[in-house]
Protein backbone atom coordinates (compact mmCIF):
# COMPACT_ATOMS: atom_id res chain seq x y z
CA UNK A 1 0.00 0.00 0.00
CA UNK A 2 2.86 2.36 0.74
CA UNK A 3 4.19 1.92 -2.79
CA UNK A 4 0.77 2.57 -4.33
CA UNK A 5 0.33 5.69 -2.20
CA UNK A 6 3.60 7.06 -3.55
CA UNK A 7 2.73 6.19 -7.15
CA UNK A 8 -0.81 7.61 -7.01
CA UNK A 9 0.19 11.22 -7.60
CA UNK A 10 -3.35 12.24 -8.55
CA UNK A 11 -5.03 10.64 -5.53
CA UNK A 12 -7.34 8.47 -7.63
CA UNK A 13 -7.11 5.40 -5.42
CA UNK A 14 -8.91 4.65 -2.19
CA UNK A 15 -6.56 2.28 -0.38
CA UNK A 16 -7.95 0.12 2.41
CA UNK A 17 -6.05 -2.41 4.52
CA UNK A 18 -7.38 -5.95 4.44
CA UNK A 19 -7.49 -5.70 8.25
CA UNK A 20 -10.00 -2.83 8.16
CA UNK A 21 -13.43 -4.14 9.31
CA UNK A 22 -15.04 -2.27 6.40
CA UNK A 23 -13.44 -4.71 3.94
CA UNK A 24 -15.27 -7.74 5.36
CA UNK A 25 -18.50 -5.76 5.53
CA UNK A 26 -18.30 -4.18 2.08
CA UNK A 27 -16.79 -7.12 0.19
CA UNK A 28 -18.09 -10.35 1.77
CA UNK A 29 -17.60 -12.16 -1.55
CA UNK A 30 -13.81 -12.03 -1.11
CA UNK A 31 -12.76 -14.72 1.39
CA UNK A 32 -10.26 -13.56 4.05
CA UNK A 33 -7.81 -16.27 2.94
CA UNK A 34 -7.75 -14.76 -0.56
CA UNK A 35 -7.19 -11.29 0.89
CA UNK A 36 -4.12 -12.67 2.68
CA UNK A 37 -2.82 -14.25 -0.53
CA UNK A 38 -3.19 -11.37 -2.95
CA UNK A 39 -4.04 -7.73 -3.42
CA UNK A 40 -7.48 -6.81 -4.78
CA UNK A 41 -8.74 -3.86 -6.77
CA UNK A 42 -12.46 -3.19 -6.79
CA UNK A 43 -13.53 -1.35 -9.91
CA UNK A 44 -16.27 1.28 -10.19
CA UNK A 45 -18.80 -1.43 -11.02
CA UNK A 46 -17.99 -3.20 -7.73
CA UNK A 47 -16.18 -6.14 -9.31
CA UNK A 48 -13.11 -7.41 -7.46
CA UNK A 49 -9.92 -8.26 -9.37
CA UNK A 50 -7.06 -9.97 -7.60
CA UNK A 51 -3.36 -10.55 -8.13
CA UNK A 52 -1.97 -9.80 -11.57
CA UNK A 53 -5.39 -8.73 -12.83
CA UNK A 54 -5.38 -6.04 -10.14
CA UNK A 55 -1.93 -4.85 -11.24
CA UNK A 56 -3.07 -4.80 -14.86
CA UNK A 57 -5.91 -2.47 -13.92
CA UNK A 58 -3.64 -0.25 -11.82
CA UNK A 59 -1.04 -0.10 -14.58
CA UNK A 60 -3.62 1.46 -16.89
CA UNK A 61 -4.89 3.96 -14.34
CA UNK A 62 -1.74 5.26 -12.63
CA UNK A 63 0.50 7.22 -15.01
CA UNK A 64 3.73 6.16 -13.31
CA UNK A 65 2.76 2.51 -13.96
CA UNK A 66 2.05 2.93 -17.68
CA UNK A 67 5.41 1.37 -18.66
CA UNK A 68 4.41 -1.73 -16.68
CA UNK A 69 1.12 -1.89 -18.58
CA UNK A 70 3.01 -2.61 -21.77
CA UNK A 71 4.71 -5.62 -20.18
CA UNK A 72 1.69 -6.90 -18.23
CA UNK A 73 -0.43 -6.98 -21.39
CA UNK A 74 1.94 -8.86 -23.69
CA UNK A 75 -0.23 -11.55 -25.31
CA UNK A 76 0.40 -14.97 -23.79
CA UNK A 77 2.41 -13.63 -20.84
CA UNK A 78 -0.27 -13.95 -18.15
CA UNK A 79 0.87 -17.39 -16.83
CA UNK A 80 4.39 -16.06 -16.26
CA UNK A 81 3.08 -12.93 -14.53
CA UNK A 82 0.77 -15.05 -12.33
CA UNK A 83 3.71 -17.23 -11.29
CA UNK A 84 5.89 -14.20 -10.51
CA UNK A 85 3.08 -12.51 -8.59
CA UNK A 86 2.60 -15.61 -6.40
CA UNK A 87 6.33 -15.78 -5.62
CA UNK A 88 6.41 -12.12 -4.65
CA UNK A 89 3.15 -12.32 -2.67
CA UNK A 90 4.35 -15.32 -0.65
CA UNK A 91 7.56 -13.51 0.27
CA UNK A 92 6.26 -9.93 0.51
CA UNK A 93 7.18 -9.43 4.17
CA UNK A 94 10.73 -10.60 3.56
CA UNK A 95 11.05 -8.33 0.49
CA UNK A 96 9.76 -5.43 2.59
CA UNK A 97 12.47 -6.10 5.18
CA UNK A 98 10.07 -7.17 7.91
CA UNK A 99 11.47 -10.67 8.50
CA UNK A 100 14.85 -11.46 9.94
CA UNK A 101 14.46 -15.22 10.25
CA UNK A 102 11.83 -15.97 7.59
CA UNK A 103 9.20 -16.69 10.25
CA UNK A 104 6.58 -14.52 8.56
CA UNK A 105 6.90 -16.14 5.10
CA UNK A 106 3.39 -16.86 3.87
CA UNK A 107 2.39 -20.39 2.74
N, C-alpha and C positions, 0 to 999 in steps of 0.2 A: 504494500500500500504506500509505503514511503516513496518508492520509486515512481509510482503512478502520480502521486501528489506533485512531485518535482516536474514530471513530464507534462502534466495538464496545465499548461500556462494560461489557458483561457478559462479554467474553472468549469469545464463542461461536465465533469464526472461528479457523482455523489458516491463517495467511498464509504462503505460500512463494513466493520469487522464482523467476521463470522460469529464472534462471541457476543455481539450485540443482540439482546432479546428480540429486537424488531425483526431480525432476519428470520427467525423461526416463525414468528407471527405472520410476517408479510409474504414469506416464500415457503410454505409448508410442503410444497411439492419437491423441494430439494432436501434429500436426506442429510442429516448432520455428518454422516460418514463421508459423503461426497464433498461436502464443504471443507472437510479436513484434507481431502485428497487433492482438490484443485480449486482454482479461482473461478468465480462465476461473474458474468456480466448479464444484467437484466436489461433488455432493450425497451424502447418506449412502448412496445405492444405488450410488455410484461413477460416475454419469453426469456427463459434462462439459457445461457450458453456457457459451457464450461471448458476449461483447459485451453487447448490451442484454438478452438473456435472463439473463445473469449478474446484471446490475443489478436486473432484475425480482425475482429470487430474493432478493438481498440486501435489497431494499427491503421485503420481507415479513418478514425475519428480524431486522433491526436496527431497534430502536424509533426511533432518530433519523432513519431513512430512510422511515418510514411515510408522511409527506406525499408523498414522491416516488412511492410505490407507487400512489397515486391517479392521478397523471399518467401513469405508465408503463403502466398497465393500461386506459387509455381505449380502448374498442373502435375499431379502425381506425387507431390512431395508430402502430402498430409500424413501418411504413415510414419515417415521419418520425423516430422515435427511432433507427432503424438508421442513417439518413443522418447525424444529429447525432453519434451515437457514432463513426462513421467519421471525421468531421471532427476531433473532439476527439482520437481515438486517433492519427491521423496527426500531430497537432501537439502531443502531450502534453508533450514535452520543452520546447518553447517556452513553453507555458502554465505549466509548472512553473518557468520562469525559468532553465533550464539551457542555453539557446542564445542567444548574442549575435548571431551572423551567420546563423542559420537552417541551419547546416551539419548539424545532427542531426535535421532534419525527416525523418520516415519517409515512404517511398513510398506 
